[in-house]
Amino acid sequence: MSTLLAPQRQPGEPDTLRLPSRDDRISLVDRAALHLGLRLLLWSTRTPRLADVRDRHSEAFRRQEDAAERERAYVRGVILSRGL
């Protein structure tokens, strides 16, 4: 596109594409709302770790109880085979 053929703005006319200047400072209430919104978004996308911990804990407890039961059965078998 040739910009030489585009209509040119006269020196006294305001630039219609440029926004009027605005205050760049954000109020304390807006900052607090943005901070709270970000925290809520991060909290809502977290993985529910408590459920995972419960599942892992119950599985580890079951494995530990199974191992203890096997050990008791082995010791019981040894004792009964010796006739003590």
DSSP file (Angstrom, degrees, kcal/mol; ACC not computed):
  #  RESIDUE AA STRUCTURE BP1 BP2  ACC     N-H-->O    O-->H-N    N-H-->O    O-->H-N    TCO  KAPPA ALPHA  PHI   PSI    X-CA   Y-CA   Z-CA
    1    1 A M              0   0    0      0, 0.0     2,-0.6     0, 0.0     3,-0.0   0.000 360.0 360.0 360.0 133.4    0.0    0.0    0.0
    2    2 A S    >   -     0   0    0      1,-0.1     3,-0.5     2,-0.0     4,-0.4  -0.758 360.0-166.6 -89.5 121.6    1.3    3.4   -0.9
    3    3 A T  T 3  S+     0   0    0     -2,-0.6     3,-0.2     1,-0.2    -1,-0.1   0.620  82.7  71.9 -81.7 -11.9    1.2    5.8    1.9
    4    4 A L  T 3  S+     0   0    0      1,-0.2    -1,-0.2    -3,-0.0     4,-0.1   0.806  99.9  45.8 -72.2 -26.5    1.9    8.7   -0.4
    5    5 A L  S <  S+     0   0    0     -3,-0.5    -1,-0.2     2,-0.1    -2,-0.2   0.596  90.9 101.9 -91.1 -11.1   -1.6    8.4   -1.9
    6    6 A A  S    S-     0   0    0     -4,-0.4     2,-0.1    -3,-0.2    -3,-0.0  -0.401  88.9 -93.2 -70.9 148.8   -3.4    8.1    1.4
    7    7 A P        -     0   0    0      0, 0.0     2,-0.3     0, 0.0    -1,-0.1  -0.423  44.2-139.2 -64.8 134.9   -5.2   11.2    2.7
    8    8 A Q        -     0   0    0     -2,-0.1     2,-0.3    -4,-0.1    -4,-0.0  -0.698  11.4-117.1 -98.7 147.9   -2.9   13.2    5.0
    9    9 A R        -     0   0    0     -2,-0.3     6,-0.1     1,-0.1    -1,-0.0  -0.610  29.1-119.7 -82.3 138.1   -4.0   14.9    8.2
   10   10 A Q    >   -     0   0    0     -2,-0.3     3,-1.2     1,-0.1    -1,-0.1  -0.453  27.4-110.6 -74.9 154.0   -3.6   18.7    8.3
   11   11 A P  T 3  S+     0   0    0      0, 0.0    -1,-0.1     0, 0.0    -2,-0.0   0.762 114.2  47.7 -60.5 -27.4   -1.3   20.0   11.0
   12   12 A G  T 3  S+     0   0    0      2,-0.1    -3,-0.0     0, 0.0    -2,-0.0   0.594  90.8  96.0 -90.8 -10.4   -4.1   21.5   13.1
   13   13 A E  S <  S-     0   0    0     -3,-1.2     2,-0.1     1,-0.1    -4,-0.0  -0.567  77.3-116.8 -83.7 142.0   -6.4   18.5   13.2
   14   14 A P        -     0   0    0      0, 0.0     2,-0.7     0, 0.0    -4,-0.1  -0.447  31.3-106.1 -74.6 151.6   -6.4   16.1   16.1
   15   15 A D    >   -     0   0    0      1,-0.2     3,-0.6    -2,-0.1     0, 0.0  -0.678  27.8-161.7 -78.1 114.6   -5.3   12.5   15.4
   16   16 A T  T 3  S+     0   0    0     -2,-0.7    -1,-0.2     1,-0.2     0, 0.0   0.717  85.8  56.9 -74.1 -20.3   -8.6   10.5   15.6
   17   17 A L  T 3  S+     0   0    0      2,-0.1     2,-0.5    -3,-0.0    -1,-0.2   0.695  91.3  83.2 -83.0 -18.7   -6.8    7.2   16.1
   18   18 A R  S <  S-     0   0    0     -3,-0.6     3,-0.1     1,-0.0    -3,-0.0  -0.730  79.2-130.7 -90.5 130.6   -4.9    8.3   19.1
   19   19 A L        -     0   0    0     -2,-0.5     3,-0.1     1,-0.1    -2,-0.1  -0.436  31.3 -99.3 -73.2 149.9   -6.8    8.1   22.4
   20   20 A P        -     0   0    0      0, 0.0    -1,-0.1     0, 0.0     0, 0.0  -0.381  54.0 -85.8 -65.5 152.2   -6.8   11.1   24.7
   21   21 A S        -     0   0    0     -3,-0.1     2,-0.3     1,-0.0    -3,-0.0  -0.264  52.8-169.2 -61.5 144.1   -4.3   10.9   27.5
   22   22 A R        -     0   0    0     -3,-0.1     2,-0.5     0, 0.0    -1,-0.0  -0.859  32.6 -86.8-131.3 165.9   -5.5    9.1   30.5
   23   23 A D        -     0   0    0     -2,-0.3     0, 0.0     1,-0.1     0, 0.0  -0.623  31.8-161.6 -75.5 122.9   -4.3    8.6   34.0
   24   24 A D        +     0   0    0     -2,-0.5     2,-0.2     2,-0.1    -1,-0.1   0.558  59.0 102.4 -84.0  -8.5   -1.9    5.6   34.1
   25   25 A R        -     0   0    0      1,-0.0     2,-0.4    -3,-0.0    -2,-0.1  -0.558  64.9-142.2 -79.6 140.5   -2.2    5.1   37.8
   26   26 A I        -     0   0    0     -2,-0.2    -2,-0.1     1,-0.1    -1,-0.0  -0.851  22.5-116.1-102.2 135.2   -4.4    2.3   39.0
   27   27 A S     >  -     0   0    0     -2,-0.4     4,-2.4     1,-0.1     5,-0.2  -0.223  21.9-114.2 -69.2 161.0   -6.5    2.9   42.2
   28   28 A L  H  > S+     0   0    0      1,-0.2     4,-2.4     2,-0.2     5,-0.2   0.864 116.6  53.1 -63.2 -38.0   -5.9    0.8   45.3
   29   29 A V  H  > S+     0   0    0      2,-0.2     4,-2.4     1,-0.2    -1,-0.2   0.916 109.8  48.0 -64.8 -43.0   -9.3   -0.8   45.1
   30   30 A D  H  > S+     0   0    0      2,-0.2     4,-2.6     1,-0.2    -2,-0.2   0.905 111.5  50.4 -64.2 -41.2   -8.7   -1.8   41.5
   31   31 A R  H  X S+     0   0    0     -4,-2.4     4,-2.5     2,-0.2    -2,-0.2   0.914 111.4  48.2 -62.8 -42.1   -5.3   -3.3   42.4
   32   32 A A  H  X S+     0   0    0     -4,-2.4     4,-2.6     2,-0.2    -2,-0.2   0.903 112.1  49.3 -64.7 -41.0   -6.8   -5.2   45.3
   33   33 A A  H  X S+     0   0    0     -4,-2.4     4,-2.5     2,-0.2    -2,-0.2   0.910 112.4  47.5 -65.4 -41.9   -9.6   -6.5   43.0
   34   34 A L  H  X S+     0   0    0     -4,-2.6     4,-2.4     2,-0.2    -2,-0.2   0.910 112.7  49.3 -64.0 -42.4   -7.1   -7.6   40.4
   35   35 A H  H  X S+     0   0    0     -4,-2.5     4,-2.3     2,-0.2    -2,-0.2   0.923 113.0  46.8 -62.7 -45.0   -4.9   -9.3   43.0
   36   36 A L  H  X S+     0   0    0     -4,-2.6     4,-2.4     1,-0.2    -2,-0.2   0.908 111.7  51.2 -64.2 -42.4   -7.9  -11.1   44.5
   37   37 A G  H  X S+     0   0    0     -4,-2.5     4,-2.2     2,-0.2    -2,-0.2   0.899 110.2  49.2 -62.2 -41.5   -9.1  -12.2   41.0
   38   38 A L  H  X S+     0   0    0     -4,-2.4     4,-2.5     2,-0.2    -1,-0.2   0.922 111.2  49.4 -63.7 -43.9   -5.6  -13.6   40.2
   39   39 A R  H  X S+     0   0    0     -4,-2.3     4,-2.5     1,-0.2    -2,-0.2   0.900 110.8  50.1 -62.7 -40.5   -5.5  -15.5   43.5
   40   40 A L  H  X S+     0   0    0     -4,-2.4     4,-2.2     2,-0.2    -1,-0.2   0.892 110.6  49.9 -65.8 -39.3   -8.9  -17.0   42.9
   41   41 A L  H  X S+     0   0    0     -4,-2.2     4,-1.1     2,-0.2    -2,-0.2   0.929 112.7  46.4 -63.8 -44.5   -8.0  -18.0   39.3
   42   42 A L  H  < S+     0   0    0     -4,-2.5     3,-0.3     1,-0.2     4,-0.3   0.902 113.4  49.5 -63.9 -40.1   -4.8  -19.7   40.6
   43   43 A W  H >< S+     0   0    0     -4,-2.5     3,-1.0     1,-0.2    -1,-0.2   0.877 108.3  53.1 -66.8 -37.0   -6.7  -21.4   43.4
   44   44 A S  H 3< S+     0   0    0     -4,-2.2    -1,-0.2     1,-0.2    -2,-0.2   0.730 109.2  49.2 -73.6 -20.3   -9.4  -22.7   41.1
   45   45 A T  T 3< S+     0   0    0     -4,-1.1    -1,-0.2    -3,-0.3    -2,-0.2   0.377  86.1 112.8 -99.4   5.2   -6.8  -24.3   38.8
   46   46 A R  S <  S-     0   0    0     -3,-1.0    -3,-0.0    -4,-0.3    -4,-0.0  -0.335  73.9-108.7 -73.4 159.0   -4.9  -26.1   41.5
   47   47 A T        -     0   0    0      1,-0.1     2,-2.0    -2,-0.0     3,-0.2  -0.701  32.5-111.1 -85.5 139.2   -4.9  -29.9   41.7
   48   48 A P     >  +     0   0    0      0, 0.0     4,-1.2     0, 0.0     3,-0.4  -0.489  44.1 174.6 -71.4  88.1   -6.8  -31.3   44.6
   49   49 A R  H  >  +     0   0    0     -2,-2.0     4,-2.8     1,-0.2     5,-0.2   0.803  67.4  66.3 -68.5 -30.2   -3.8  -32.6   46.4
   50   50 A L  H  > S+     0   0    0      1,-0.2     4,-2.3     2,-0.2    -1,-0.2   0.903 101.8  48.1 -62.3 -40.7   -5.7  -33.7   49.5
   51   51 A A  H  > S+     0   0    0     -3,-0.4     4,-2.2     2,-0.2    -1,-0.2   0.899 112.4  49.6 -65.2 -40.4   -7.5  -36.4   47.6
   52   52 A D  H  X S+     0   0    0     -4,-1.2     4,-2.7     2,-0.2     5,-0.2   0.910 110.4  50.2 -63.9 -42.1   -4.3  -37.6   46.1
   53   53 A V  H  X S+     0   0    0     -4,-2.8     4,-2.7     1,-0.2    -2,-0.2   0.905 110.1  50.3 -64.3 -41.3   -2.6  -37.7   49.5
   54   54 A R  H  X S+     0   0    0     -4,-2.3     4,-2.7    -5,-0.2     5,-0.2   0.921 111.9  47.6 -62.8 -43.5   -5.5  -39.7   50.9
   55   55 A D  H  X S+     0   0    0     -4,-2.2     4,-2.3     2,-0.2    -2,-0.2   0.932 114.6  45.5 -63.6 -45.6   -5.3  -42.2   48.1
   56   56 A R  H  X S+     0   0    0     -4,-2.7     4,-2.5     2,-0.2    -2,-0.2   0.902 113.9  49.7 -64.4 -40.0   -1.6  -42.6   48.4
   57   57 A H  H  X S+     0   0    0     -4,-2.7     4,-2.5    -5,-0.2    -2,-0.2   0.925 111.7  47.1 -65.7 -44.2   -1.8  -42.9   52.1
   58   58 A S  H  X S+     0   0    0     -4,-2.7     4,-2.3     2,-0.2    -1,-0.2   0.892 113.3  49.3 -66.6 -37.4   -4.5  -45.5   52.1
   59   59 A E  H  X S+     0   0    0     -4,-2.3     4,-2.3    -5,-0.2    -2,-0.2   0.918 112.4  47.6 -66.2 -43.0   -2.6  -47.5   49.4
   60   60 A A  H  X S+     0   0    0     -4,-2.5     4,-2.4     2,-0.2    -2,-0.2   0.894 111.6  51.0 -64.4 -39.2    0.6  -47.4   51.4
   61   61 A F  H  X S+     0   0    0     -4,-2.5     4,-2.6     2,-0.2    -2,-0.2   0.912 109.8  49.9 -64.8 -41.8   -1.2  -48.4   54.5
   62   62 A R  H  X S+     0   0    0     -4,-2.3     4,-2.6     2,-0.2    -2,-0.2   0.917 111.5  48.4 -62.3 -43.2   -2.8  -51.4   52.7
   63   63 A R  H  X S+     0   0    0     -4,-2.3     4,-2.4     2,-0.2    -2,-0.2   0.906 112.1  49.4 -63.5 -40.7    0.6  -52.5   51.4
   64   64 A Q  H  X S+     0   0    0     -4,-2.4     4,-2.3     2,-0.2    -2,-0.2   0.914 112.6  47.1 -65.1 -42.8    2.1  -52.2   54.8
   65   65 A E  H  X S+     0   0    0     -4,-2.6     4,-2.4     2,-0.2    -2,-0.2   0.890 111.8  50.9 -66.5 -39.0   -0.7  -54.2   56.4
   66   66 A D  H  X S+     0   0    0     -4,-2.6     4,-2.4     2,-0.2    -2,-0.2   0.916 111.1  48.5 -63.4 -42.3   -0.4  -56.9   53.7
   67   67 A A  H  X S+     0   0    0     -4,-2.4     4,-2.3     2,-0.2    -2,-0.2   0.908 111.8  49.0 -64.4 -41.3    3.3  -57.1   54.3
   68   68 A A  H  X S+     0   0    0     -4,-2.3     4,-2.5     2,-0.2    -1,-0.2   0.893 110.8  50.9 -65.3 -38.8    2.8  -57.4   58.0
   69   69 A E  H  X S+     0   0    0     -4,-2.4     4,-2.3     2,-0.2    -2,-0.2   0.908 110.6  48.6 -65.0 -41.7    0.2  -60.1   57.5
   70   70 A R  H  X S+     0   0    0     -4,-2.4     4,-2.4     2,-0.2    -2,-0.2   0.900 111.4  50.4 -63.5 -39.9    2.5  -62.1   55.2
   71   71 A E  H  X S+     0   0    0     -4,-2.3     4,-2.6     2,-0.2     5,-0.2   0.918 110.9  48.2 -65.1 -43.1    5.3  -61.8   57.8
   72   72 A R  H  X S+     0   0    0     -4,-2.5     4,-2.5     1,-0.2    -2,-0.2   0.894 111.8  50.3 -64.2 -38.8    3.0  -63.0   60.6
   73   73 A A  H  X S+     0   0    0     -4,-2.3     4,-2.5     2,-0.2    -2,-0.2   0.900 111.1  48.8 -65.6 -39.6    1.9  -66.0   58.4
   74   74 A Y  H  X S+     0   0    0     -4,-2.4     4,-2.4     2,-0.2    -2,-0.2   0.943 113.2  46.0 -64.4 -47.2    5.5  -66.9   57.6
   75   75 A V  H  X S+     0   0    0     -4,-2.6     4,-2.6     1,-0.2    -2,-0.2   0.904 113.0  50.8 -63.2 -40.7    6.5  -66.7   61.3
   76   76 A R  H  X S+     0   0    0     -4,-2.5     4,-2.6    -5,-0.2    -1,-0.2   0.919 110.5  49.4 -62.8 -43.0    3.4  -68.8   62.3
   77   77 A G  H  X S+     0   0    0     -4,-2.5     4,-2.1     2,-0.2    -2,-0.2   0.894 111.1  49.4 -63.2 -39.9    4.3  -71.4   59.6
   78   78 A V  H  X S+     0   0    0     -4,-2.4     4,-1.5     2,-0.2    -2,-0.2   0.929 112.5  47.5 -64.1 -45.7    7.8  -71.6   60.9
   79   79 A I  H  X>S+     0   0    0     -4,-2.6     5,-1.6     1,-0.2     4,-0.9   0.918 114.2  46.4 -63.0 -44.3    6.7  -72.0   64.5
   80   80 A L  H  <5S+     0   0    0     -4,-2.6    -1,-0.2     1,-0.2    -2,-0.2   0.841 109.4  54.3 -69.4 -32.9    4.1  -74.7   63.6
   81   81 A S  H  <5S+     0   0    0     -4,-2.1    -1,-0.2     1,-0.2    -2,-0.2   0.818 109.9  47.1 -72.3 -29.0    6.6  -76.6   61.4
   82   82 A R  H  <5S-     0   0    0     -4,-1.5    -1,-0.2    -3,-0.2    -2,-0.2   0.640 107.0-128.0 -84.0 -15.7    9.1  -76.9   64.2
   83   83 A G  T  <5       0   0    0     -4,-0.9    -3,-0.2    -5,-0.2    -4,-0.1   0.806 360.0 360.0  75.5  29.3    6.5  -78.0   66.7
   84   84 A L      <       0   0    0     -5,-1.6    -4,-0.1     0, 0.0    -1,-0.1   0.483 360.0 360.0 -80.3 360.0    7.3  -75.3   69.3
